């Protein structure tokens, strides 16, 4: 990451929240889905979206400045990325993930960051996923939006790894089973157990049922840090788990994976991970900071430590690769067999 030299570069960071809010508002008003029907003027969009023409023009101008839409002779159209990822129903749409989880949950939680960094969490603050997900409505909102956000990396994992030799997968903190559904659809001999908080598991079962996989994907209700993990696994997957738990638990999670895996079984850790020299990627680093806001004991995870920890725990062939560019990586290792 190049070091900053100009004042306007600092301003881009300081005012970045305005761009975020413009994106959230556009998703709430279905701007990208409306523009997918046809390019239109601010006046035309104002009618479709039900807002004043002046406000429509202000929002569209902000979106154009961000590169989310194009504008030519007063007519606005989606940018290629907006068309691919922000139009409702598009193949790779993850707009609801941004609108609901990031916009309505993660964004407000960042108000806790100063207190979390100083170890001075105020009364009523959210201090862990367990605390957060004890509220059924918060668990529902997070899980439904996260399902959309997890489908992309799940499809990518299914493409880059050959799991055809595995029969039993344990997905620790697996949410609504986006990874498990995708992997079981790709590998017909695979079955999965998802260990998850009860309020999330209740939602996950409905996704599994809708996918027609209830006989192959089952849930185990519990806290991953406290529950007993079932033995005899061929694959243990932990996606976005390390970034949401105290750093002091990481070694224990790796050890539990080693314990429950069959000889020759593999561990998969997918998360927000920065390079070993801690120069970035910036998005991965910012997501780690975000998690600190509501898990103050969380630890910034780097590629060097993680691959070293897997090797130290006894896993062979430990390695790491990029999954979501600039955001997440996938580490893996194999239990000696």
C-alpha positions in Angstrom: 0.0 0.0 0.0 1.4 3.3 -1.1 1.9 5.9 1.7 -0.3 9.0 1.5 1.2 12.4 0.5 -1.7 14.8 -0.1 -4.4 16.3 2.1 -7.2 15.3 -0.3 -6.1 11.6 0.2 -6.8 12.0 3.9 -10.1 13.7 3.0 -11.1 10.7 0.9 -10.8 8.5 4.1 -12.5 11.0 6.4 -15.4 11.5 4.1 -15.7 7.9 3.1 -18.8 7.4 5.3 -20.7 9.7 3.0 -20.1 7.3 0.0 -21.2 4.4 2.1 -24.4 6.1 3.0 -25.1 7.0 -0.6 -24.7 3.3 -1.5 -27.0 2.2 1.3 -29.6 4.8 0.4 -29.5 3.8 -3.3 -30.0 0.1 -2.4 -32.9 1.0 -0.1 -34.6 2.9 -2.9 -33.8 0.1 -5.4 -32.0 2.6 -7.7 -29.8 0.0 -9.4 -32.7 -2.4 -10.0 -34.7 0.5 -11.5 -31.8 1.5 -13.7 -31.5 -2.1 -14.9 -34.9 -1.8 -16.5 -33.7 1.2 -18.6 -31.4 4.2 -18.2 -33.3 7.2 -17.1 -33.2 10.8 -16.1 -33.5 12.1 -12.5 -37.1 13.1 -13.2 -37.9 9.6 -14.4 -36.2 8.0 -11.5 -37.9 10.3 -9.0 -41.3 8.9 -10.2 -40.2 5.3 -10.0 -38.5 5.6 -6.6 -41.1 7.9 -5.1 -38.7 10.7 -4.1 -38.5 14.4 -5.1 -36.7 15.1 -8.4 -34.1 17.3 -6.7 -33.3 14.6 -4.2 -33.1 12.0 -7.0 -30.6 14.3 -8.9 -28.5 14.8 -5.8 -28.3 11.1 -5.1 -27.6 10.1 -8.7 -24.9 12.8 -8.9 -23.2 11.3 -5.8 -23.5 7.8 -7.3 -21.9 9.1 -10.5 -19.1 10.7 -8.6 -18.5 7.3 -6.9 -18.4 5.5 -10.3 -21.5 3.4 -9.4 -23.5 4.9 -12.3 -22.7 6.7 -15.6 -24.3 9.9 -16.8 -24.6 11.2 -20.3 -26.7 14.2 -21.3 -28.7 13.9 -18.1 -29.4 10.2 -18.4 -28.1 7.8 -15.8 -27.2 4.1 -16.2 -25.7 1.4 -14.1 -21.9 0.9 -14.1 -20.9 -2.7 -15.0 -20.2 -3.6 -11.4 -23.5 -2.2 -10.2 -25.4 -4.1 -12.9 -23.6 -7.4 -12.0 -23.6 -7.1 -8.2 -26.3 -4.6 -7.0 -29.4 -5.4 -9.2 -31.9 -7.6 -7.3 -32.0 -11.1 -8.7 -28.8 -10.8 -10.7 -26.7 -14.0 -10.6 -24.0 -12.4 -8.4 -26.3 -9.9 -6.5 -25.1 -9.2 -3.0 -27.0 -6.0 -2.5 -29.0 -7.2 0.4 -25.8 -8.2 2.2 -24.6 -4.6 1.8 -27.9 -3.0 2.6 -29.0 -5.0 5.6 -25.9 -6.4 7.3 -23.3 -3.7 6.5 -25.7 -0.8 6.3 -28.1 -1.5 9.2 -25.9 -3.6 11.6 -22.2 -3.3 11.0 -22.2 0.4 10.2 -23.9 1.5 13.5 -21.7 -0.9 15.5 -18.7 1.1 14.5 -19.9 3.8 16.9 -18.4 1.4 19.6 -14.9 1.3 18.1 -13.3 4.0 20.3 -14.6 2.4 23.5 -13.6 -1.1 22.3 -10.1 0.0 21.6 -9.8 1.6 25.0 -11.4 -1.3 26.8 -14.3 1.0 27.9 -17.4 -0.5 26.5 -20.5 1.4 27.6 -23.7 0.1 29.1 -25.8 -1.8 26.6 -22.9 -2.2 24.2 -22.7 -5.4 22.0 -19.5 -7.2 23.1 -19.7 -10.6 21.2 -21.5 -12.6 18.6 -23.1 -14.6 21.4 -24.5 -11.4 22.9 -25.6 -10.1 19.5 -27.3 -13.3 18.3 -29.2 -13.8 21.6 -31.7 -11.3 20.0 -33.7 -13.4 17.4 -34.4 -10.3 15.2 -30.7 -9.3 15.1 -29.8 -12.9 14.4 -32.3 -13.1 11.6 -31.3 -9.8 9.9 -27.6 -10.7 10.0 -28.0 -14.3 8.9 -30.3 -13.6 6.0 -28.0 -10.9 4.6 -24.9 -13.0 5.3 -26.3 -15.9 3.3 -26.2 -13.7 0.2 -22.7 -12.5 1.1 -21.4 -16.1 1.6 -22.7 -17.6 -1.7 -19.9 -16.0 -3.8 -17.0 -17.3 -1.7 -18.8 -20.7 -1.3 -18.9 -21.1 -5.1 -15.3 -20.1 -5.4 -14.2 -22.6 -2.8 -16.2 -25.3 -4.6 -14.2 -24.4 -7.8 -10.7 -24.3 -6.3 -10.8 -27.3 -4.0 -11.5 -31.0 -4.9 -13.4 -32.3 -1.9 -14.7 -35.4 -3.7 -12.8 -37.7 -1.4 -14.5 -36.3 1.7 -17.7 -37.8 3.2 -18.3 -35.7 6.4 -17.9 -31.9 6.7 -18.1 -30.0 10.0 -18.9 -26.3 9.4 -18.1 -24.5 12.7 -20.1 -21.3 12.9 -21.6 -22.0 9.5 -24.5 -19.6 9.7 -27.3 -20.4 7.3 -25.2 -23.1 5.6 -24.4 -21.2 2.4 -21.1 -23.0 2.1 -22.6 -26.4 3.0 -25.4 -26.1 0.5 -23.0 -25.1 -2.3 -20.5 -27.8 -1.5 -23.1 -30.6 -1.1 -24.6 -29.6 -4.5 -21.1 -29.9 -6.1 -20.0 -33.1 -4.3 -22.9 -35.6 -4.1 -21.2 -37.9 -1.6 -20.6 -35.1 1.0 -22.7 -34.6 4.1 -22.4 -31.7 6.5 -23.0 -30.8 10.2 -23.3 -27.1 11.0 -22.5 -26.0 14.5 -24.2 -22.6 15.1 -26.1 -20.5 17.7 -29.7 -21.7 18.1 -31.3 -18.5 16.7 -29.2 -18.8 13.6 -29.6 -22.6 13.3 -33.4 -22.2 13.2 -33.1 -20.0 10.1 -30.4 -22.1 8.6 -32.6 -25.2 8.6 -35.1 -23.4 6.4 -32.4 -22.6 3.8 -31.3 -26.3 3.8 -34.9 -27.4 3.4 -35.5 -25.1 0.5 -32.4 -26.5 -1.1 -33.7 -30.0 -0.7 -30.7 -31.1 1.4 -32.2 -31.8 4.8 -31.1 -35.4 4.7 -27.5 -34.4 4.0 -27.1 -31.2 6.0 -27.9 -31.1 9.7 -27.5 -28.6 12.5 -26.0 -28.8 15.9 -27.1 -26.0 18.2 -24.4 -24.4 20.3 -21.5 -22.0 20.8 -18.5 -23.2 18.9 -16.2 -22.2 21.7 -18.1 -24.3 24.3 -19.9 -27.1 22.5 -18.6 -30.6 21.8 -17.6 -31.1 18.2 -18.6 -34.4 16.6 -15.7 -36.8 15.9 -14.9 -38.5 12.6 -14.8 -35.6 10.2 -13.1 -35.5 6.9 -13.2 -31.7 6.6 -13.5 -29.0 9.2 -14.4 -25.5 7.8 -14.3 -22.3 9.8 -15.4 -19.4 7.7 -15.4 -15.9 9.3 -15.1 -17.5 12.7 -11.6 -16.4 13.8 -12.3 -12.7 13.2 -15.4 -12.9 15.5 -13.9 -14.6 18.6 -11.3 -13.7 21.1 -7.8 -14.1 19.7 -6.7 -16.3 22.6 -9.2 -19.0 21.3 -7.5 -19.4 17.9 -5.0 -22.1 19.0 -7.8 -24.0 20.7 -10.0 -24.0 17.6 -7.1 -25.3 15.5 -6.5 -28.0 18.1 -10.1 -29.1 18.2 -10.1 -29.4 14.4 -7.1 -31.7 14.6 -8.8 -33.8 17.3 -12.1 -34.4 15.4 -10.6 -34.9 11.9 -9.9 -38.4 10.5 -6.4 -39.1 9.4 -5.8 -37.4 6.1 -8.7 -34.9 6.8 -8.3 -31.2 6.0 -8.8 -28.0 7.9 -10.1 -24.9 6.0 -10.0 -21.5 7.6 -11.6 -18.7 5.5 -11.5 -15.2 7.0 -10.4 -11.6 6.8 -6.6 -12.1 6.7 -3.8 -9.6 6.1 -0.4 -10.2 4.6 2.4 -11.3 7.0 4.1 -8.0 6.7 0.8 -6.2 7.7 0.8 -3.8 4.7 -2.7 -4.8 3.7 -4.9 -5.5 2.0 -6.7 -2.4 3.4 -10.2 -3.9 3.1 -9.2 -7.0 5.1 -7.6 -4.8 7.7 -10.7 -2.6 8.0 -13.0 -5.6 8.4 -10.7 -6.8 11.2 -11.1 -3.4 12.9 -14.9 -3.5 12.4 -15.0 -6.8 14.2 -13.1 -5.3 17.1 -15.9 -2.9 17.6 -18.2 -5.7 18.9 -15.6 -8.3 19.8 -13.0 -6.3 21.7 -10.8 -9.3 22.3 -10.6 -10.1 18.6 -7.1 -10.4 17.0 -5.9 -9.1 13.7 -5.1 -12.3 11.7 -2.2 -12.4 9.4 -1.2 -15.0 6.8 2.2 -15.8 8.4 0.8 -16.5 11.8 -2.0 -18.6 10.6 0.0 -20.9 8.4 2.6 -21.2 11.1 -0.1 -22.1 13.7 -1.5 -24.8 11.5 2.0 -26.3 11.0 2.8 -26.0 14.7 -0.5 -27.8 15.5 0.7 -30.8 13.3 -1.0 -30.1 10.0 0.9 -30.9 6.9 1.1 -28.9 3.7 -0.2 -25.8 5.3 -0.8 -23.1 2.7 -2.9 -20.0 2.0 -4.6 -18.4 -1.0 -6.7 -15.4 -1.8 -10.4 -16.0 -1.9 -12.2 -12.6 -2.1 -9.6 -10.3 -3.7 -8.4 -7.6 -1.2 -10.6 -9.0 1.6 -10.4 -12.7 2.5 -8.0 -15.6 2.3 -8.3 -19.4 2.6 -5.8 -21.3 4.7 -5.7 -25.1 4.7 -3.7 -28.0 6.1 -4.0 -31.8 6.2 -3.9 -34.0 9.3 -1.2 -36.7 8.9 -2.6 -40.0 8.0 
